[in-house]
Amino acid sequence: MIDRYARPEMRHIWSLENQYQSWLDVEIAVTAGWVAEGHVPETDLAAIRANARFDVTRIAEIEETTRHDMVAFTRNVSESLGEERKWIHYGLTSTDVVDTAQALRLRQANDVIKADLVAYRDILGELALRYKDTVMMGRTHGVHAEPTTFGLKMARFYQAAKRDIDRFERVAELVETGKLSGAVGTFANVPPTVEEVAMNELGLTPQPVGSQVLPRDLHADYMTTIALIGTTLEEVATEIRGLQRSEIHEVEEGFKGGQKGSSAMPHKRNPIGSENIVGLSRVLRGYSVTALEDVTLWHERDISHSSAERIILADGTTVLDYMLHRLTGILANLQVFPETMKTNMTRTYGLIYSQRLLLKLVDAGMSREAAYDTVQPLTAKSWDEQKQFRDLVDADPTIQSKLTASEVDDAFDYHWHLKHVDDIFKRVGLL
């Protein structure tokens, strides 16, 4: 991932240095398994733990000859050891180490993302409570519908963040798994008991059955979930973008002193952070397709998945970490304009109360069809001629014969639409 979208912790997790360290951790854990099996002396394990080293530059030099990164790695590690070097990679195939070590790095990345998700959920919860009763226009198809509150909008995103946490915890557990079952998954050269000891030391779950590789549907599930989380972030970012449009201007991303919005137009304040989130969500969805393509391999294994995974797992987790961190910051610094929200509600001449009026007429004894056909022409006249809907209602003899002035007042009161907001907040656990 380019540095622009990589935060330091993720950059370290997916560094070549950390890759080789995770490989070494697996090699040592396997040796511990052989000690428990009685096959390797404890003194040799102690020497390996104390002295095993690797050098990234030296591995690259060896790989120039071997054309095999695992062989280059094991030979470099062996250079730091004495006779005990014979136990390095004993009974293993490359993917035993690669897949298991990858699970270690995924676990590190998962820990970062889990913390990100909690921070993201919490800021949404704070905004939901702060603006719980801040009335605004609800829009469907981009058109004024009925009143809602900005807090309720945030509560909806808060609930989605809770689902994101649940779904990520599920797939994180799935990929924190390893295997040491050998070239075709039969444990021919490393017994399951060695695997159990090694996985216990590494803190991973042994995969019950595999081939030369871990099942790639695990990683496809993981990457599609990452893409789905990215898409829920995109939904929030798109909402911010829509509400920041000049014609609406109900919210605005924070704009720091000295910040510039355009190289050409000095007045511009663009929702660039939210647009950034939208763009990166597209990248994650692309990675999910690649992960699905990686599931099907020939027989017990080929490496058609390998080159793709070197990109998508590192970049996918790195991008999601960046997106969560950036969107959390956008929300923490979001400017909200309650008075503009209330003003915007008046821009459609009171038409937002048409359903409430229709139901009042039904309650007064009219059929739904008759009530609808009475109200709709008035809404059309209001919109087409830019007249206040309430004035047309007050002048309509049919409505006046059915409803009192007080009942019409009640139909045009936005508080009616918000009477269950607290109930909804209790449902999502915010009250």
Secondary structure, DSSP 4 states (H G I P E B T S, - for coil): --GGG--HHHHHHTSHHHHHHHHHHHHHHHHHHHHHTTSS-HHHHHHHHHH----HHHHHHHHHHH--HHHHHHHHHHTT-SGGGGGTTTT--HHHHHHHHHHHHHHHHHHHHHHHHHHHHHHHHHHHHHTTT-EEEEEETTEEEEEEEHHHHHHHHHHHHHHHHHHHHHHHHHHSEE----SSSS-SSS-HHHHHHHHHHHT-EEPSS-SSS--THHHHHHHHHHHHHHHHHHHHHHHHHHHHSTTT-SEE----TT--S-SS-TT----HHHHHHHHHHHHHHHHHHHHHHTS--STT--STTHHHHHHHHHHHHHHHHHHHHHHHHHHHT-EE-HHHHHHHGGGGTTGGGHHHHHHHHHHTT--HHHHHHHHHHHHHHHHHHT--HHHHHHT-HHHHHH--HHHHHHHT-GGGGGTTHHHHHHHTT--
